[in-house]
Amino acid sequence: MYVARAIALLFSSLLLASAFAQTALDQPHITLLEKPRRENNTDLASAEYTSGFGGAALIRARSDLVLVPVSITDDLNRPVVGLDQDNFQLFENKKPQQIRNFSSEDTPVSVGIIVDASGSMRDKLDQVRDAVRQFCDVANPQDEFFLITFADAPQLVTDFTERPENLESDLVTTRSKGQTALLDAIYMGVEKLHNAKYKRRALLLLSDGGDNHSRYNEREIRSAVRESNVTIYAIGTYDRFVTTQEEALGPQLLSGLAHETGGQAFALSNVNEMPQVAQTIGTQLRHQYVLAYTPQSAANDGHWHKISVKLRLPKKFLFLHVDARAGYYAEGQ
């Protein structure tokens, strides 16, 4: 068995190297084991699990099942697909956990797109519109979206829709003015996703600075995000010279929130790069893995449980990046 696994890993290494040499920036890498997708759902007769297995950033289902979506990317942020359950190691509070179920299917996602429409975005909205278009162009046809814009306060501009052209149409009339209620907009997005159709839920945030006009503070938003099942992706386009502390802390704020949820934050110096990055994020969302496990120790303690995911691959693949949610709050007794 060990000899066979070693041969499989060697063969997969060749496939991975070949794929990396041939794929475009926005294309997934077909890597590792090309064998039938494992169907290992028979031991869970849970409707919540069955409908949401491709689902949320972190969902607690019945039987104390924890689901952990994971994105694997290379140094160019291209998704790596084709990995098998045996390529993953999962830990809770540093203790290894047995992966009971595994999926790599492309399932629909509910996405909230949050656009900064403050005064400083006046010369960047054309690139924002293009970024939203590029993101939606690579989405799953069944995905649903809503659009929030924010300046002095957040505003729901487009309610849930499966027609991306509705968002694009509403963005045409968006005008920039006012200050930046970034944290309030994130809070509105998280709350809105409580009513989403799908268990997989994400926020895509497009901004150019930090917060300077919100009622909620960073601590409150971090708490709300930790308790949600939402993955946050952020694209920040920042000026070279900033005049306020809020602007200076903008990249750090978005990076921290994205990391907590298993998403990513991109800090751009050139706003023209925003559409390409949005397309990359959309592609990543379609190529996530979902690992499911039952904690070895009782998890209904109301405490924070830290999660970490590692890859079991030859050392030559250490350049691959793993993005997964940092943990979850267990339900109290």
Salt bridges, closest charged atoms under 4 A:
ASP43 OD2 - ARG100 NH2 3.04
ASP64 OD1 - ARG60 NH1 3.83
ASP74 OD2 - HIS29 ND1 3.53
ASP74 OD2 - ARG78 NE 2.87
ASP75 OD1 - HIS321 NE2 2.82
ASP84 OD1 - LYS35 NZ 3.95
ASP84 OD2 - ARG38 NH2 3.06
ASP86 OD2 - ARG5 NH2 3.98
GLU92 OE2 - HIS305 ND1 2.86
ASP106 OD2 - ARG286 NH2 2.57
ASP126 OD1 - ARG129 NH1 2.93
ASP130 OD1 - ARG133 NH1 3.18
ASP159 OD1 - LYS192 NZ 2.73
GLU162 OE2 - LYS197 NZ 2.44
GLU165 OE2 - ARG163 NH2 2.84
GLU168 OE1 - ARG133 NE 3.94
GLU191 OE1 - HIS194 ND1 3.83
ASP208 OD2 - LYS124 NZ 3.44
GLU218 OE2 - ARG222 NE 3.02
ASP239 OD1 - LYS124 NZ 3.44
GLU260 OE1 - ARG226 NE 3.12
ASP301 OD2 - HIS303 ND1 3.78
ASP301 OD1 - HIS305 NE2 2.90
